[in-house]
């Protein structure tokens, strides 16, 4: 795929996904939720299907919506609220530790810097980028498995890891697309460009995609 084709790709995805449900973290951003909500929801989303994350997120935030309120809950209460997200007991401990550090180090305010966010245990580049972009409207490129897979499948980048994909996209993806790129790719990856046997017959950009690594499709 030519680098200049990315504009066509973004426009096609924006149009085709307009009526589809957004990932819960993107919904929270559209609802002007706090950076804290974005942070916690993203932590819950790791290795978890979005429909499960959404239910767990809303159930947890009905109990607590600030670091102080979260620390008033017992670990068992949090674990029950977020079950069955992946690694829910580990995530319970991560949430409690993040809340303690937010209070102690930042007066309960979530940092707006990727580097500062990465100092929290359990916070990786995907989470840090989402908080900065969706929570604060800052610049960043969030790369998860969907973004990594589809960017390579298109032939737009040639990378081996999500981190490599992030840095490659920072070099070539026009800045005006940075914030929306993750939302579009995640929604597209869940519905059409699936990890195995993607629905190429329904793809709005099949004429541009190089189908790198695709051995079977529908």
N, CA, C and O of each residue as an XYZ file, in Angstrom:
872
protein
N       0.834     -1.200      0.000
C       0.000      0.000      0.000
C       0.868      1.250      0.000
O       1.811      1.346      0.785
N       0.567      2.194     -0.857
C       1.316      3.440     -0.882
C       0.996      4.264      0.365
O      -0.120      4.221      0.883
N       1.984      5.008      0.835
C       1.775      5.820      2.030
C       0.626      6.808      1.858
O      -0.114      7.087      2.802
N       0.486      7.332      0.644
C      -0.562      8.316      0.394
C      -1.963      7.707      0.463
O      -2.946      8.440      0.572
N      -2.068      6.380      0.400
C      -3.372      5.720      0.438
C      -4.006      5.747      1.824
O      -5.186      5.428      1.968
N      -3.240      6.124      2.844
C      -3.784      6.080      4.202
C      -4.972      7.016      4.366
O      -5.874      6.740      5.157
N      -4.983      8.124      3.623
C      -6.125      9.042      3.707
C      -7.392      8.356      3.200
O      -8.457      8.489      3.801
N      -7.273      7.629      2.104
C      -8.415      6.880      1.570
C      -8.876      5.827      2.568
O     -10.076      5.621      2.745
N      -7.928      5.161      3.218
C      -8.253      4.139      4.208
C      -9.028      4.755      5.373
O     -10.064      4.225      5.774
N      -8.537      5.860      5.913
C      -9.191      6.513      7.044
C     -10.602      6.954      6.668
O     -11.544      6.762      7.437
N     -10.742      7.539      5.498
C     -12.064      8.001      5.068
C     -13.030      6.835      4.890
O     -14.198      6.933      5.267
N     -12.543      5.721      4.312
C     -13.394      4.553      4.105
C     -13.837      3.945      5.430
O     -14.998      3.568      5.589
N     -12.915      3.853      6.373
C     -13.250      3.284      7.671
C     -14.206      4.189      8.443
O     -15.147      3.707      9.073
N     -13.970      5.479      8.394
C     -14.842      6.424      9.086
C     -16.275      6.291      8.587
O     -17.221      6.299      9.374
N     -16.420      6.169      7.295
C     -17.753      6.045      6.702
C     -18.401      4.705      7.042
O     -19.576      4.659      7.405
N     -17.645      3.622      6.926
C     -18.217      2.292      7.130
C     -18.524      1.994      8.587
O     -19.402      1.183      8.883
N     -17.814      2.637      9.496
C     -17.998      2.350     10.913
C     -18.874      3.372     11.626
O     -19.047      3.304     12.843
N     -19.423      4.315     10.875
C     -20.198      5.401     11.479
C     -21.374      4.892     12.297
O     -21.711      5.474     13.328
N     -21.997      3.817     11.851
C     -23.181      3.303     12.540
C     -22.876      2.190     13.528
O     -23.788      1.665     14.166
N     -21.606      1.820     13.664
C     -21.243      0.710     14.536
C     -20.867      1.204     15.931
O     -20.467      2.353     16.114
N     -21.001      0.327     16.886
C     -20.716      0.666     18.277
C     -19.227      0.870     18.494
O     -18.408      0.081     18.023
N     -18.883      1.924     19.204
C     -17.487      2.220     19.488
C     -17.001      1.411     20.686
O     -17.808      0.984     21.512
N     -15.694      1.196     20.786
C     -15.136      0.585     22.000
C     -15.498      1.437     23.212
O     -15.652      2.652     23.091
N     -15.633      0.812     24.376
C     -16.094      1.513     25.566
C     -15.203      2.701     25.930
O     -15.705      3.737     26.367
N     -13.887      2.560     25.755
C     -12.989      3.671     26.098
C     -13.266      4.876     25.201
O     -13.231      6.015     25.668
N     -13.541      4.636     23.925
C     -13.869      5.727     23.008
C     -15.216      6.343     23.359
O     -15.395      7.554     23.234
N     -16.163      5.520     23.797
C     -17.461      6.036     24.228
C     -17.290      6.960     25.434
O     -17.905      8.024     25.501
N     -16.457      6.549     26.375
C     -16.212      7.384     27.548
C     -15.625      8.732     27.155
O     -15.988      9.769     27.709
N     -14.708      8.700     26.184
C     -14.104      9.951     25.724
C     -15.150     10.856     25.087
O     -15.153     12.063     25.327
N     -16.041     10.283     24.276
C     -17.102     11.078     23.642
C     -18.042     11.664     24.683
O     -18.613     12.735     24.478
N     -18.202     10.960     25.803
C     -19.069     11.428     26.879
C     -18.354     12.395     27.818
O     -18.899     12.786     28.850
N     -17.142     12.775     27.455
C     -16.325     13.703     28.242
C     -16.042     13.165     29.648
O     -16.032     13.917     30.622
N     -15.815     11.862     29.734
C     -15.459     11.270     31.013
C     -14.062     11.726     31.433
O     -13.292     12.227     30.614
N     -13.747     11.550     32.701
C     -12.475     12.036     33.224
C     -11.308     11.160     32.767
O     -11.516     10.001     32.405
N     -10.099     11.689     32.778
C      -8.922     10.868     32.470
C      -8.820      9.651     33.394
O      -8.314      8.605     32.988
N      -9.294      9.784     34.619
C      -9.281      8.647     35.536
C     -10.160      7.518     35.004
O      -9.776      6.350     35.063
N     -11.329      7.862     34.489
C     -12.207      6.857     33.901
C     -11.547      6.194     32.694
O     -11.627      4.977     32.525
N     -10.901      6.993     31.866
C     -10.209      6.447     30.697
C      -9.119      5.484     31.139
O      -8.972      4.401     30.573
N      -8.357      5.879     32.147
C      -7.251      5.056     32.647
C      -7.757      3.714     33.176
O      -7.245      2.663     32.792
N      -8.744      3.749     34.042
C      -9.231      2.514     34.660
C      -9.896      1.613     33.626
O      -9.686      0.400     33.638
N     -10.683      2.183     32.745
C     -11.355      1.381     31.723
C     -10.342      0.715     30.797
O     -10.525     -0.433     30.392
N      -9.282      1.432     30.467
C      -8.251      0.856     29.605
C      -7.531     -0.287     30.311
O      -7.226     -1.303     29.687
N      -7.257     -0.134     31.595
C      -6.633     -1.217     32.357
C      -7.532     -2.460     32.358
O      -7.045     -3.586     32.257
N      -8.835     -2.245     32.474
C      -9.762     -3.377     32.453
C      -9.813     -4.045     31.080
O     -10.061     -5.246     30.979
N      -9.581     -3.269     30.033
C      -9.750     -3.777     28.670
C      -8.641     -4.702     28.210
O      -8.805     -5.428     27.229
N      -7.514     -4.684     28.907
C      -6.371     -5.479     28.466
C      -6.715     -6.961     28.461
O      -7.148     -7.513     29.472
N      -6.515     -7.607     27.298
C      -6.792     -9.027     27.115
C      -8.244     -9.379     27.463
O      -8.520    -10.443     28.018
N      -9.144     -8.490     27.135
C     -10.560     -8.703     27.434
C     -11.405     -8.189     26.282
O     -11.117     -7.132     25.721
N     -12.444     -8.928     25.928
C     -13.346     -8.488     24.879
C     -14.060     -7.214     25.304
O     -14.346     -7.015     26.484
N     -14.346     -6.352     24.332
C     -14.884     -5.042     24.661
C     -16.261     -5.131     25.318
O     -16.572     -4.331     26.200
N     -17.084     -6.082     24.906
C     -18.406     -6.186     25.510
C     -18.315     -6.545     26.989
O     -19.153     -6.122     27.786
N     -17.297     -7.327     27.357
C     -17.072     -7.654     28.764
C     -16.525     -6.437     29.503
O     -16.936     -6.140     30.625
N     -15.594     -5.740     28.861
C     -15.017     -4.538     29.461
C     -16.084     -3.490     29.741
O     -16.071     -2.853     30.794
N     -16.998     -3.313     28.810
C     -18.035     -2.291     28.989
C     -18.890     -2.568     30.223
O     -19.122     -1.671     31.033
N     -19.352     -3.788     30.366
C     -20.185     -4.128     31.519
C     -19.404     -3.944     32.817
O     -19.918     -3.373     33.779
N     -18.160     -4.430     32.843
C     -17.339     -4.321     34.045
C     -17.040     -2.860     34.387
O     -17.070     -2.464     35.552
N     -16.753     -2.071     33.357
C     -16.453     -0.654     33.566
C     -17.634      0.073     34.196
O     -17.476      0.788     35.186
N     -18.789     -0.109     33.633
C     -19.973      0.599     34.143
C     -20.350      0.109     35.542
O     -20.801      0.890     36.380
N     -20.161     -1.187     35.789
C     -20.477     -1.729     37.115
C     -19.513     -1.174     38.165
O     -19.925     -0.837     39.275
N     -18.232     -1.081     37.809
C     -17.248     -0.557     38.760
C     -17.477      0.920     39.029
O     -17.433      1.353     40.180
N     -17.722      1.703     37.980
C     -17.902      3.136     38.169
C     -19.211      3.479     38.866
O     -19.369      4.598     39.353
N     -20.143      2.549     38.922
C     -21.356      2.784     39.706
C     -21.054      2.712     41.200
O     -21.825      3.196     42.028
N     -19.907      2.093     41.531
C     -19.491      1.974     42.927
C     -18.484      3.042     43.328
O     -18.484      3.511     44.466
N     -17.627      3.422     42.390
C     -16.565      4.390     42.691
C     -16.118      5.069     41.406
O     -15.944      4.416     40.377
N     -15.934      6.379     41.468
C     -15.525      7.110     40.268
C     -14.315      8.012     40.489
O     -13.947      8.783     39.602
N     -13.696      7.921     41.661
C     -12.472      8.678     41.945
C     -11.483      7.743     42.644
O     -11.877      6.688     43.143
N     -10.204      8.121     42.684
C      -9.230      7.268     43.390
C      -9.604      7.061     44.855
O      -9.468      5.957     45.383
N     -10.073      8.119     45.510
C     -10.441      8.006     46.926
C     -11.595      7.027     47.126
O     -11.561      6.186     48.025
N     -12.613      7.146     46.281
C     -13.759      6.237     46.397
C     -13.350      4.802     46.106
O     -13.854      3.869     46.731
N     -12.430      4.623     45.152
C     -11.995      3.278     44.799
C     -11.290      2.609     45.975
O     -11.466      1.413     46.205
N     -10.490      3.377     46.722
C      -9.744      2.807     47.838
C     -10.645      2.469     49.023
O     -10.233      1.742     49.926
N     -11.848      2.981     49.024
C     -12.789      2.625     50.089
C     -13.434      1.266     49.850
O     -14.069      0.707     50.744
N     -13.269      0.739     48.644
C     -13.816     -0.571     48.320
C     -12.820     -1.657     48.697
O     -11.609     -1.466     48.583
N     -13.322     -2.768     49.133
C     -12.442     -3.904     49.431
C     -11.983     -4.538     48.119
O     -12.658     -4.406     47.098
N     -10.844     -5.223     48.141
C     -10.404     -5.924     46.926
C     -11.461     -6.887     46.398
O     -11.654     -6.995     45.187
N     -12.142     -7.581     47.294
C     -13.178     -8.522     46.853
C     -14.328     -7.800     46.161
O     -14.897     -8.309     45.195
N     -14.667     -6.619     46.656
C     -15.776     -5.864     46.037
C     -15.400     -5.432     44.621
O     -16.223     -5.503     43.708
N     -14.169     -4.990     44.439
C     -13.704     -4.599     43.105
C     -13.639     -5.814     42.194
O     -14.083     -5.762     41.047
N     -13.087     -6.905     42.704
C     -12.965     -8.123     41.897
C     -14.341     -8.614     41.442
O     -14.509     -9.025     40.294
N     -15.307     -8.571     42.332
C     -16.667     -8.991     41.969
C     -17.259     -8.078     40.902
O     -17.980     -8.530     40.013
N     -16.946     -6.785     41.001
C     -17.513     -5.809     40.054
C     -16.933     -5.966     38.654
O     -17.643     -5.785     37.665
N     -15.650     -6.301     38.563
C     -15.016     -6.351     37.241
C     -14.996     -7.751     36.630
O     -14.687     -7.896     35.448
N     -15.316     -8.775     37.404
C     -15.395    -10.125     36.854
C     -16.426    -10.161     35.730
O     -17.496     -9.575     35.898
N     -16.167    -10.828     34.571
C     -15.062    -11.759     34.296
C     -13.986    -11.190     33.370
O     -13.541    -11.904     32.471
N     -13.547     -9.943     33.544
C     -12.454     -9.448     32.703
C     -11.229    -10.337     32.911
O     -11.072    -10.954     33.965
N     -10.373    -10.395     31.909
C      -9.184    -11.216     32.013
C      -8.296    -10.795     33.170
O      -8.074     -9.603     33.385
N      -7.783    -11.776     33.925
C      -6.878    -11.520     35.049
C      -7.490    -10.531     36.043
O      -6.827     -9.601     36.504
N      -8.762    -10.750     36.362
C      -9.491     -9.762     37.162
C      -8.910     -9.566     38.562
O      -8.982     -8.464     39.106
N      -8.343    -10.603     39.147
C      -7.755    -10.422     40.479
C      -6.465     -9.598     40.399
O      -6.227     -8.740     41.248
N      -5.645     -9.852     39.396
C      -4.440     -9.033     39.214
C      -4.809     -7.589     38.910
O      -4.174     -6.658     39.407
N      -5.837     -7.409     38.092
C      -6.262     -6.048     37.750
C      -6.824     -5.319     38.965
O      -6.688     -4.101     39.078
N      -7.455     -6.060     39.871
C      -7.933     -5.445     41.110
C      -6.777     -4.829     41.874
O      -6.865     -3.690     42.333
N      -5.696     -5.576     42.011
C      -4.517     -5.068     42.728
C      -3.878     -3.895     41.975
O      -3.414     -2.936     42.592
N      -3.856     -3.977     40.652
C      -3.297     -2.879     39.856
C      -4.107     -1.614     40.050
O      -3.535     -0.539     40.231
N      -5.422     -1.719     40.016
C      -6.292     -0.553     40.203
C      -6.054      0.079     41.561
O      -5.935      1.300     41.666
N      -5.984     -0.734     42.597
C      -5.778     -0.199     43.949
C      -4.417      0.488     44.055
O      -4.309      1.559     44.653
N      -3.374     -0.124     43.476
C      -2.039      0.473     43.537
C      -1.983      1.776     42.749
O      -1.387      2.752     43.205
N      -2.596      1.798     41.576
C      -2.625      3.027     40.771
C      -3.340      4.130     41.533
O      -2.893      5.277     41.521
N      -4.438      3.803     42.193
C      -5.182      4.809     42.946
C      -4.358      5.354     44.115
O      -4.379      6.554     44.388
N      -3.641      4.477     44.795
C      -2.780      4.934     45.896
C      -1.716      5.904     45.375
O      -1.477      6.956     45.968
N      -1.088      5.536     44.268
C      -0.036      6.388     43.724
C      -0.589      7.703     43.201
O       0.055      8.744     43.337
N      -1.756      7.668     42.615
C      -2.365      8.913     42.138
C      -2.572      9.881     43.295
O      -2.305     11.076     43.167
N      -3.040      9.371     44.408
C      -3.294     10.215     45.575
C      -1.983     10.716     46.174
O      -1.842     11.902     46.472
N      -1.027      9.809     46.348
C       0.218     10.149     47.021
C       1.139     11.023     46.176
O       1.790     11.929     46.696
N       1.196     10.749     44.866
C       2.164     11.425     44.003
C       1.589     12.576     43.195
O       2.316     13.501     42.831
N       0.288     12.531     42.911
C      -0.276     13.517     41.989
C      -1.542     14.192     42.503
O      -2.297     14.788     41.734
N      -1.768     14.092     43.816
C      -2.945     14.739     44.400
C      -4.223     14.302     43.670
O      -5.131     15.106     43.458
N      -4.279     13.039     43.297
C      -5.426     12.380     42.655
C      -5.617     12.732     41.182
O      -6.568     12.268     40.553
N      -4.732     13.539     40.635
C      -4.861     13.914     39.229
C      -4.052     12.959     38.354
O      -2.876     12.712     38.621
N      -4.680     12.425     37.317
C      -3.988     11.533     36.394
C      -3.005     12.343     35.550
O      -3.405     13.345     34.957
N      -1.741     11.947     35.477
C      -0.763     12.693     34.674
C      -1.166     12.740     33.200
O      -1.830     11.836     32.692
N      -0.753     13.807     32.530
C      -1.053     13.947     31.101
C       0.175     13.699     30.236
O       0.206     14.075     29.065
N       1.180     13.066     30.820
C       2.424     12.766     30.119
C       2.582     11.255     29.975
O       2.403     10.516     30.943
N       2.913     10.799     28.782
C       3.135      9.372     28.555
C       4.252      8.852     29.453
O       4.125      7.780     30.044
N       5.337      9.599     29.557
C       6.467      9.153     30.373
C       6.075      9.003     31.838
O       6.478      8.040     32.490
N       5.298      9.941     32.358
C       4.861      9.847     33.758
C       3.900      8.683     33.955
O       3.985      7.974     34.958
N       3.005      8.483     33.028
C       2.049      7.383     33.140
C       2.754      6.032     33.130
O       2.316      5.092     33.793
N       3.834      5.939     32.385
C       4.563      4.677     32.296
C       5.275      4.313     33.595
O       5.755      3.188     33.734
N       5.354      5.239     34.548
C       5.973      4.927     35.839
C       5.037      4.134     36.741
O       5.472      3.599     37.761
N       3.754      4.051     36.381
C       2.804      3.278     37.177
C       2.891      1.804     36.797
O       2.898      1.466     35.613
N       2.956      0.936     37.790
C       2.971     -0.499     37.535
C       1.674     -0.914     36.853
O       0.584     -0.569     37.309
N       1.799     -1.649     35.772
C       0.618     -2.109     35.055
C       0.201     -1.209     33.914
O      -0.690     -1.567     33.142
N       0.825     -0.046     33.788
C       0.497      0.891     32.713
C       1.549      0.794     31.619
O       2.710      1.147     31.828
N       1.136      0.312     30.453
C       2.041      0.206     29.312
C       1.800      1.320     28.313
O       1.047      2.255     28.586
N       2.428      1.224     27.174
C       2.345      2.308     26.188
C       0.930      2.453     25.624
O       0.474      3.568     25.371
N       0.236      1.329     25.428
C      -1.132      1.418     24.923
C      -1.983      2.245     25.880
O      -2.662      3.182     25.460
N      -1.949      1.903     27.151
C      -2.761      2.612     28.146
C      -2.349      4.076     28.240
O      -3.204      4.961     28.259
N      -1.047      4.335     28.298
C      -0.560      5.709     28.426
C      -0.996      6.568     27.242
O      -1.429      7.707     27.420
N      -0.880      6.024     26.041
C      -1.283      6.780     24.848
C      -2.783      7.067     24.836
O      -3.203      8.159     24.456
N      -3.595      6.086     25.251
C      -5.047      6.303     25.271
C      -5.433      7.389     26.277
O      -6.297      8.220     25.998
N      -4.800      7.378     27.428
C      -5.108      8.398     28.430
C      -4.752      9.783     27.910
O      -5.522     10.731     28.067
N      -3.590      9.895     27.294
C      -3.150     11.206     26.787
C      -4.041     11.690     25.644
O      -4.406     12.865     25.594
N      -4.391     10.784     24.725
C      -5.171     11.207     23.556
C      -6.649     11.375     23.874
O      -7.241     12.403     23.545
N      -7.251     10.375     24.510
C      -8.690     10.421     24.764
C      -9.043     11.160     26.049
O     -10.114     11.758     26.154
N      -8.148     11.118     27.019
C      -8.422     11.793     28.280
C      -8.075     13.269     28.270
O      -8.738     14.079     28.918
N      -7.013     13.619     27.516
C      -6.541     15.005     27.530
C      -6.528     15.661     26.149
O      -6.234     16.852     26.035
N      -6.839     14.906     25.111
C      -6.807     15.493     23.769
C      -5.408     15.789     23.293
O      -5.207     16.634     22.421
N      -4.423     15.084     23.869
C      -3.039     15.294     23.478
C      -2.639     14.425     22.304
O      -3.467     13.710     21.740
N      -1.375     14.488     21.939
C      -0.870     13.724     20.809
C      -0.337     12.378     21.267
O       0.398     12.281     22.250
N      -0.719     11.353     20.540
C      -0.236     10.017     20.830
C      -0.845      9.040     19.847
O      -1.833      9.354     19.183
N      -0.265      7.868     19.751
C      -0.797      6.811     18.900
C      -0.885      5.541     19.738
O       0.131      4.957     20.114
N      -2.083      5.136     20.016
C      -2.289      3.934     20.811
C      -2.266      2.714     19.898
O      -3.051      2.626     18.954
N      -1.379      1.786     20.174
C      -1.254      0.582     19.352
C      -1.561     -0.645     20.204
O      -0.820     -0.974     21.130
N      -2.660     -1.315     19.880
C      -2.973     -2.598     20.502
C      -2.832     -3.684     19.440
O      -2.253     -3.441     18.381
N      -3.353     -4.874     19.710
C      -3.189     -5.969     18.755
C      -3.909     -5.679     17.435
O      -3.425     -6.061     16.369
N      -5.069     -5.001     17.503
C      -5.804     -4.673     16.277
C      -5.010     -3.710     15.403
O      -4.837     -3.944     14.207
N      -4.530     -2.629     16.005
C      -3.779     -1.617     15.261
C      -2.512     -2.234     14.671
O      -2.172     -1.996     13.512
N      -1.822     -3.026     15.483
C      -0.588     -3.678     15.014
C      -0.875     -4.616     13.850
O      -0.188     -4.575     12.829
N      -1.889     -5.459     14.003
C      -2.216     -6.440     12.968
C      -2.657     -5.788     11.671
O      -2.149     -6.128     10.602
N      -3.600     -4.853     11.752
C      -4.182     -4.284     10.542
C      -3.188     -3.377      9.824
O      -3.137     -3.370      8.594
N      -2.408     -2.624     10.566
C      -1.410     -1.751      9.942
C      -0.417     -2.560      9.124
O       0.000     -2.139      8.045
N      -0.038     -3.731      9.644
C       0.865     -4.618      8.909
C       0.151     -5.346      7.789
O       0.712     -5.524      6.708
N      -1.081     -5.768      8.034
C      -1.841     -6.485      7.016
C      -2.071     -5.608      5.788
O      -2.031     -6.087      4.655
N      -2.308     -4.342      6.021
C      -2.485     -3.395      4.919
C      -1.205     -3.224      4.105
O      -1.246     -2.907      2.917
N      -0.067     -3.441      4.767
C       1.205     -3.164      4.124
C       1.666     -1.739      4.377
O       2.577     -1.247      3.712
N       1.030     -1.072      5.346
C       1.388      0.319      5.659
C       2.678      0.378      6.475
O       3.486      1.291      6.305
N       2.867     -0.613      7.371
C       4.119     -0.724      8.120
C       4.583     -2.175      8.038
O       3.817     -3.066      7.670
N       5.832     -2.395      8.381
C       6.389     -3.742      8.424
C       7.126     -3.874      9.748
O       8.317     -3.577      9.845
N       6.395     -4.328     10.773
C       6.941     -4.372     12.125
C       6.596     -5.700     12.792
O       5.721     -6.435     12.335
N       7.305     -5.991     13.884
C       7.122     -7.272     14.568
C       6.380     -7.149     15.889
O       5.815     -8.133     16.366
N       6.369     -5.966     16.490
C       5.728     -5.796     17.794
C       4.874     -4.532     17.800
O       5.094     -3.637     16.984
N       3.894     -4.447     18.717
C       3.098     -3.226     18.833
C       3.940     -1.972     19.096
O       3.647     -0.901     18.564
N       4.978     -2.108     19.912
C       5.836     -0.950     20.179
C       6.524     -0.475     18.900
O       6.605      0.726     18.643
N       7.019     -1.419     18.102
C       7.641     -1.042     16.832
C       6.621     -0.371     15.918
O       6.943      0.577     15.201
N       5.389     -0.872     15.951
C       4.337     -0.277     15.126
C       4.049      1.153     15.545
O       3.862      2.026     14.698
N       4.013      1.396     16.847
C       3.766      2.757     17.326
C       4.821      3.721     16.788
O       4.486      4.790     16.277
N       6.081      3.347     16.902
C       7.147      4.241     16.455
C       7.139      4.408     14.936
O       7.442      5.486     14.423
N       6.790      3.339     14.219
C       6.703      3.443     12.756
C       5.567      4.368     12.352
O       5.711      5.166     11.426
N       4.430      4.264     13.048
C       3.291      5.130     12.732
C       3.592      6.585     13.084
O       3.143      7.498     12.392
N       4.339      6.798     14.143
C       4.706      8.172     14.504
C       5.536      8.819     13.395
O       5.511     10.038     13.225
N       6.260      8.009     12.653
C       7.101      8.530     11.580
C       6.314      8.843     10.315
O       6.678      9.766      9.585
N       5.238      8.097     10.034
C       4.590      8.232      8.722
C       3.107      8.576      8.751
O       2.598      9.133      7.777
N       2.398      8.267      9.825
C       0.966      8.578      9.874
C       0.760     10.079     10.098
O       1.290     10.627     11.064
N       0.002     10.753      9.228
C      -0.247     12.188      9.430
C      -0.821     12.466     10.819
O      -1.707     11.747     11.282
N      -0.325     13.492     11.473
C      -0.714     13.781     12.852
C      -2.218     13.973     13.021
O      -2.755     13.682     14.089
N      -2.895     14.449     12.006
C      -4.335     14.695     12.128
C      -5.124     13.406     12.336
O      -6.287     13.445     12.736
N      -4.491     12.262     12.064
C      -5.175     10.978     12.229
C      -4.772     10.240     13.502
O      -5.330      9.187     13.810
N      -3.813     10.780     14.239
C      -3.272     10.045     15.373
C      -4.343      9.631     16.381
O      -4.389      8.470     16.787
N      -5.195     10.555     16.786
C      -6.161     10.269     17.840
C      -7.209      9.261     17.397
O      -7.552      8.359     18.161
N      -7.723      9.391     16.188
C      -8.815      8.524     15.737
C      -8.337      7.172     15.214
O      -9.144      6.256     15.058
N      -7.062      7.035     14.945
C      -6.554      5.818     14.307
C      -6.873      4.573     15.135
O      -7.328      3.567     14.590
N      -6.641      4.632     16.428
C      -6.892      3.469     17.273
C      -8.370      3.102     17.283
O      -8.714      1.931     17.119
N      -9.246      4.079     17.471
C     -10.682      3.802     17.523
C     -11.152      3.131     16.241
O     -11.904      2.158     16.286
N     -10.712      3.648     15.100
C     -11.121      3.081     13.815
C     -10.613      1.661     13.635
O     -11.360      0.777     13.216
N      -9.335      1.440     13.953
C      -8.749      0.132     13.740
C      -9.311     -0.915     14.701
O      -9.503     -2.070     14.322
N      -9.572     -0.514     15.930
C     -10.136     -1.459     16.894
C     -11.546     -1.876     16.469
O     -11.877     -3.062     16.465
N     -12.364     -0.896     16.116
C     -13.729     -1.213     15.678
C     -13.711     -2.072     14.419
O     -14.497     -3.012     14.294
N     -12.825     -1.754     13.495
C     -12.711     -2.504     12.242
C     -12.176     -3.917     12.501
O     -12.620     -4.881     11.879
N     -11.229     -4.024     13.415
C     -10.655     -5.323     13.732
C     -11.635     -6.252     14.426
O     -11.565     -7.470     14.263
N     -12.536     -5.689     15.189
C     -13.536     -6.501     15.886
C     -14.624     -6.991     14.942
O     -15.163     -8.082     15.129
N     -14.946     -6.199     13.937
C     -16.097     -6.530     13.090
C     -15.731     -7.171     11.759
O     -16.459     -8.038     11.276
N     -14.628     -6.764     11.162
C     -14.310     -7.188      9.793
C     -12.921     -7.787      9.652
O     -12.777     -8.932      9.224
N     -11.912     -7.027     10.005
C     -10.528     -7.467      9.803
C     -10.048     -8.281     11.001
O      -9.159     -7.867     11.745
N     -10.659     -9.441     11.162
C     -10.409    -10.283     12.319
C      -9.043    -10.963     12.238
O      -8.450    -11.056     11.163
N      -8.552    -11.436     13.381
C      -7.219    -12.061     13.389
C      -7.107    -13.238     12.432
O      -6.114    -13.359     11.714
N      -8.117    -14.110     12.414
C      -8.111    -15.245     11.492
C      -9.330    -15.174     10.588
O     -10.411    -14.772     11.019
N      -9.157    -15.555      9.366
C     -10.233    -15.553      8.379
C     -10.993    -14.228      8.345
O     -12.196    -14.197      8.601
N     -10.290    -13.126      8.027
C     -10.954    -11.814      7.965
C     -12.027    -11.778      6.877
O     -11.970    -12.527      5.902
N     -12.991    -10.903      7.062
C     -14.105    -10.787      6.118
C     -13.737     -9.837      4.982
O     -14.289     -8.742      4.874
N     -12.809    -10.260      4.145
C     -12.313     -9.411      3.065
C     -13.415     -9.033      2.076
O     -13.356     -7.970      1.458
N     -14.412     -9.892      1.927
C     -15.508     -9.597      0.996
C     -16.342     -8.413      1.454
O     -17.071     -7.823      0.657
N     -16.241     -8.056      2.743
C     -16.998     -6.934      3.285
C     -16.119     -5.715      3.548
O     -16.589     -4.709      4.079
N     -14.856     -5.805      3.181
C     -13.899     -4.737      3.494
C     -14.068     -3.554      2.549
O     -14.088     -3.742      1.333
N     -14.190     -2.345      3.078
C     -14.355     -1.164      2.232
C     -13.072     -0.717      1.549
O     -13.092      0.215      0.745
N     -11.961     -1.369      1.857
C     -10.701     -0.956      1.249
C      -9.930     -2.148      0.718
O      -8.699     -2.139      0.705
N     -10.651     -3.185      0.275
C      -9.997     -4.409     -0.187
C      -9.090     -4.157     -1.395
O      -8.145     -4.913     -1.622
N      -9.360     -3.131     -2.153
C      -8.534     -2.835     -3.308
C      -7.187     -2.258     -2.955
O      -6.273     -2.254     -3.780
N      -7.051     -1.763     -1.719
C      -5.786     -1.176     -1.275
C      -4.972     -2.122     -0.407
O      -3.746     -2.027     -0.352
N      -5.649     -3.023      0.260
C      -4.987     -3.891      1.229
C      -4.117     -4.941      0.539
O      -4.528     -5.565     -0.439
N      -2.917     -5.120      1.065
C      -1.994     -6.113      0.519
C      -2.197     -7.499      1.135
O      -1.606     -8.477      0.678
N      -3.032     -7.577      2.170
C      -3.349     -8.845      2.844
C      -2.094     -9.580      3.295
O      -1.979    -10.794      3.128
N      -1.175     -8.847      3.855
C       0.080     -9.437      4.333
C      -0.240    -10.444      5.437
O      -0.899    -10.113      6.423
N       0.235    -11.671      5.257
C       0.049    -12.697      6.279
C      -1.300    -13.384      6.249
O      -1.526    -14.307      7.031
N      -2.208    -12.968      5.373
C      -3.534    -13.572      5.314
C      -3.477    -14.839      4.450
O      -3.139    -14.774      3.268
N      -3.803    -15.971      5.038
C      -3.788    -17.237      4.324
C      -5.193    -17.730      4.013
O      -5.390    -18.542      3.109
N      -6.172    -17.232      4.770
C      -7.553    -17.641      4.547
C      -8.472    -16.473      4.867
O      -8.305    -15.817      5.896
N      -9.423    -16.210      4.013
C     -10.340    -15.096      4.243
C     -11.701    -15.446      3.679
O     -11.864    -16.414      2.936
N     -12.679    -14.625      4.056
C     -14.044    -14.841      3.589
C     -14.541    -13.592      2.857
O     -15.675    -13.565      2.381
